[in-house]
Amino acid sequence: MLVLTRKMGEVVTIGDQIRIKVVEMKGNQVRLGIEAPGEMRIYREEIYLKVQRENQLAAGWNLSDLESAVTYLAAGNKE
């Protein structure tokens, strides 16, 4: 892990396309501005981990689960 010290307004550049700027410091919090290509997804870590868990749960479904749901709904069960 690279650990840096930055002052207000200073920037860290990652590669050619990502810039992270310190935009505000208040108490024990730091606000960062991130410039990156629009197609690049940027998440807070807690959100990223939640997305990963949801993806793993979704990947756990199989075709028989879908077939059972379709059969259930076709039988007139609407719940």
MIDOSE-1310 file (N, C-alpha, C; in nm, 2 decimals, decimal comma, always signed):
residues 79
mlvl	+0,08/-0,12/+0,00/+0,00/+0,00/+0,00/+0,09/+0,12/+0,00; +0,06/+0,21/-0,09/+0,13/+0,34/-0,09/+0,06/+0,44/+0,00; +0,13/+0,50/+0,09/+0,07/+0,60/+0,18/+0,13/+0,73/+0,15; +0,04/+0,83/+0,12/+0,08/+0,97/+0,09/+0,02/+1,07/+0,18
trkm	+0,09/+1,18/+0,20/+0,04/+1,30/+0,27/+0,01/+1,40/+0,16; -0,10/+1,46/+0,17/-0,14/+1,56/+0,07/-0,20/+1,68/+0,15; -0,19/+1,80/+0,10/-0,25/+1,92/+0,16/-0,37/+1,95/+0,07; -0,45/+2,05/+0,13/-0,57/+2,10/+0,05/-0,53/+2,13/-0,09
gevv	-0,61/+2,09/-0,19/-0,59/+2,12/-0,32/-0,49/+2,04/-0,40; -0,41/+1,96/-0,33/-0,31/+1,88/-0,39/-0,38/+1,75/-0,46; -0,31/+1,70/-0,56/-0,37/+1,59/-0,64/-0,27/+1,47/-0,64; -0,34/+1,36/-0,65/-0,26/+1,23/-0,68/-0,31/+1,18/-0,81
tigd	-0,22/+1,14/-0,90/-0,26/+1,09/-1,03/-0,23/+0,94/-1,04; -0,32/+0,87/-1,09/-0,31/+0,72/-1,11/-0,32/+0,70/-1,26; -0,21/+0,65/-1,31/-0,21/+0,63/-1,46/-0,23/+0,76/-1,53; -0,29/+0,75/-1,65/-0,31/+0,87/-1,74/-0,45/+0,92/-1,72
qiri	-0,54/+0,85/-1,65/-0,68/+0,89/-1,66/-0,75/+0,91/-1,52; -0,68/+0,89/-1,41/-0,74/+0,91/-1,28/-0,67/+1,01/-1,20; -0,74/+1,11/-1,15/-0,69/+1,22/-1,06/-0,77/+1,22/-0,94; -0,70/+1,23/-0,82/-0,77/+1,23/-0,69/-0,72/+1,36/-0,63
kvve	-0,82/+1,45/-0,59/-0,78/+1,58/-0,54/-0,84/+1,59/-0,40; -0,77/+1,65/-0,30/-0,82/+1,68/-0,17/-0,90/+1,81/-0,18; -1,03/+1,80/-0,16/-1,11/+1,92/-0,19/-1,16/+1,99/-0,05; -1,16/+1,91/+0,06/-1,20/+1,97/+0,18/-1,15/+1,88/+0,30
mkgn	-1,11/+1,94/+0,41/-1,07/+1,87/+0,53/-1,15/+1,93/+0,64; -1,23/+1,85/+0,71/-1,31/+1,90/+0,82/-1,30/+1,80/+0,94; -1,24/+1,84/+1,05/-1,22/+1,74/+1,16/-1,14/+1,62/+1,12; -1,20/+1,50/+1,14/-1,12/+1,38/+1,10/-1,17/+1,33/+0,97
qvrl	-1,24/+1,41/+0,89/-1,28/+1,37/+0,75/-1,21/+1,44/+0,64; -1,19/+1,38/+0,53/-1,13/+1,44/+0,42/-1,23/+1,41/+0,30; -1,26/+1,52/+0,22/-1,34/+1,50/+0,10/-1,24/+1,49/-0,02; -1,27/+1,40/-0,10/-1,18/+1,38/-0,22/-1,27/+1,40/-0,34
giea	-1,21/+1,46/-0,44/-1,27/+1,47/-0,57/-1,20/+1,37/-0,67; -1,27/+1,29/-0,74/-1,21/+1,19/-0,83/-1,25/+1,22/-0,97; -1,15/+1,24/-1,06/-1,17/+1,25/-1,20/-1,13/+1,12/-1,26; -1,22/+1,06/-1,34/-1,19/+0,93/-1,40/-1,29/+0,92/-1,52
pgem	-1,25/+0,83/-1,62/-1,34/+0,81/-1,73/-1,48/+0,77/-1,69; -1,58/+0,81/-1,76/-1,72/+0,78/-1,73/-1,75/+0,64/-1,72; -1,68/+0,55/-1,80/-1,71/+0,41/-1,80/-1,65/+0,34/-1,68; -1,57/+0,41/-1,60/-1,50/+0,35/-1,49/-1,59/+0,36/-1,36
riyr	-1,63/+0,26/-1,30/-1,71/+0,26/-1,18/-1,63/+0,29/-1,06; -1,68/+0,38/-0,98/-1,61/+0,42/-0,85/-1,71/+0,40/-0,74; -1,67/+0,32/-0,64/-1,76/+0,30/-0,53/-1,69/+0,32/-0,40; -1,76/+0,36/-0,29/-1,71/+0,35/-0,16/-1,70/+0,21/-0,13
eeiy	-1,60/+0,17/-0,04/-1,57/+0,03/-0,02/-1,69/-0,05/+0,03; -1,77/+0,01/+0,12/-1,88/-0,06/+0,18/-1,99/-0,09/+0,07; -2,00/+0,00/-0,02/-2,10/-0,02/-0,13/-2,04/-0,13/-0,23; -1,91/-0,12/-0,26/-1,85/-0,22/-0,34/-1,87/-0,36/-0,29
lkvq	-1,84/-0,38/-0,16/-1,86/-0,51/-0,09/-2,00/-0,56/-0,10; -2,10/-0,47/-0,08/-2,24/-0,51/-0,09/-2,27/-0,55/-0,23; -2,23/-0,48/-0,33/-2,25/-0,52/-0,47/-2,19/-0,66/-0,50; -2,07/-0,68/-0,45/-2,00/-0,81/-0,47/-2,09/-0,92/-0,41
renq	-2,14/-0,90/-0,28/-2,22/-1,00/-0,22/-2,35/-1,03/-0,30; -2,41/-0,92/-0,34/-2,53/-0,94/-0,42/-2,51/-1,02/-0,55; -2,39/-0,99/-0,62/-2,36/-1,06/-0,74/-2,33/-1,21/-0,71; -2,27/-1,24/-0,60/-2,24/-1,38/-0,56/-2,38/-1,45/-0,54
laag	-2,47/-1,38/-0,47/-2,60/-1,45/-0,44/-2,67/-1,47/-0,58; -2,67/-1,37/-0,67/-2,74/-1,39/-0,80/-2,67/-1,50/-0,88; -2,54/-1,51/-0,86/-2,47/-1,62/-0,94/-2,51/-1,76/-0,88; -2,56/-1,76/-0,76/-2,60/-1,89/-0,70/-2,73/-1,95/-0,76
wnls	-2,80/-1,87/-0,83/-2,93/-1,92/-0,89/-2,89/-2,01/-1,00; -2,98/-2,11/-1,03/-2,96/-2,19/-1,14/-3,09/-2,20/-1,22; -3,08/-2,27/-1,34/-3,19/-2,28/-1,43/-3,31/-2,34/-1,36; -3,29/-2,44/-1,28/-3,40/-2,51/-1,22/-3,48/-2,41/-1,13
dles	-3,41/-2,32/-1,06/-3,48/-2,22/-0,98/-3,58/-2,14/-1,07; -3,53/-2,09/-1,18/-3,61/-2,01/-1,27/-3,73/-2,10/-1,33; -3,70/-2,22/-1,36/-3,81/-2,31/-1,41/-3,92/-2,33/-1,31; -3,88/-2,35/-1,18/-3,97/-2,36/-1,07/-4,06/-2,24/-1,06
avty	-4,00/-2,12/-1,07/-4,07/-2,00/-1,05/-4,17/-1,98/-1,17; -4,13/-2,01/-1,29/-4,22/-2,00/-1,40/-4,34/-2,10/-1,39; -4,31/-2,22/-1,35/-4,41/-2,32/-1,33/-4,51/-2,27/-1,22; -4,46/-2,22/-1,12/-4,54/-2,17/-1,01/-4,63/-2,06/-1,05
laag	-4,58/-1,96/-1,13/-4,66/-1,85/-1,18/-4,76/-1,90/-1,28; -4,72/-1,99/-1,37/-4,81/-2,04/-1,47/-4,93/-2,11/-1,41; -4,91/-2,17/-1,29/-5,02/-2,24/-1,23/-5,12/-2,14/-1,16; -5,10/-2,01/-1,18/-5,19/-1,91/-1,13/-5,16/-1,86/-0,99
nke	-5,04/-1,89/-0,94/-5,00/-1,84/-0,81/-4,93/-1,70/-0,84; -4,99/-1,60/-0,79/-4,93/-1,46/-0,82/-4,86/-1,40/-0,70; -4,82/-1,47/-0,61/-4,75/-1,42/-0,49/-4,60/-1,43/-0,51
